[in-house]
Amino acid sequence: MDIYYKTKKADIKVIDTSILDTRTAKDLLGTAMTEIVVTLLTYVVENNKEYQQERKRI
């Protein structure tokens, strides 16, 4: 996800939380928020993959 975001320069919008809309703020704070959101979402996806693999082994 992180690679896709950086290569495609995609924006992220979390529907439930307007502060996580990376389309609007392109200043320093908006860029920092975008990086935090992408990093957090990447972590969640990777953690979920590992969890699913562990469940398949059991």
C-alpha positions as CSV (number, residue, x, y, z in Angstrom):
1,M,0.0,0.0,0.0
2,D,2.8,2.4,0.9
3,I,4.6,1.8,-2.4
4,Y,1.3,2.2,-4.4
5,Y,0.6,5.5,-2.6
6,K,4.0,6.9,-3.3
7,T,4.3,5.8,-6.9
8,K,0.8,6.7,-7.9
9,K,0.5,9.8,-5.7
10,A,-3.0,8.7,-4.7
11,D,-5.0,10.4,-2.1
12,I,-6.8,8.7,0.8
13,K,-10.3,9.6,2.1
14,V,-11.7,7.9,5.2
15,I,-15.4,8.4,4.9
16,D,-16.1,8.3,8.6
17,T,-13.4,10.7,9.6
18,S,-13.0,13.9,7.6
19,I,-9.6,14.7,9.2
20,L,-8.2,11.7,7.3
21,D,-9.1,13.2,3.9
22,T,-5.7,13.7,2.2
23,R,-7.2,15.3,-0.8
24,T,-7.7,18.7,0.7
25,A,-4.6,19.6,2.8
26,K,-1.4,19.8,0.7
27,D,0.6,21.9,3.1
28,L,3.2,20.6,5.6
29,L,0.6,19.5,8.1
30,G,-1.5,17.8,5.5
31,T,1.5,16.0,4.1
32,A,2.5,14.8,7.5
33,M,-1.0,13.6,8.2
34,T,-1.0,11.7,4.9
35,E,2.3,10.0,5.8
36,I,0.9,9.0,9.2
37,V,-2.3,7.6,7.8
38,V,-0.5,5.6,5.1
39,T,2.0,4.3,7.6
40,L,-0.8,3.3,10.0
41,L,-2.9,1.6,7.3
42,T,0.2,-0.2,5.9
43,Y,0.9,-1.5,9.4
44,V,-2.7,-2.7,9.9
45,V,-2.7,-4.5,6.5
46,E,0.7,-6.2,7.2
47,N,-0.4,-7.2,10.7
48,N,-3.7,-8.6,9.4
49,K,-1.7,-10.7,6.8
50,E,0.5,-12.2,9.4
51,Y,-2.5,-12.9,11.6
52,Q,-4.3,-14.7,8.7
53,Q,-1.2,-16.7,7.9
54,E,-0.9,-17.8,11.6
55,R,-4.6,-18.9,11.6
56,K,-4.1,-21.0,8.4
57,R,-1.2,-22.9,10.1
58,I,-3.3,-23.9,13.0
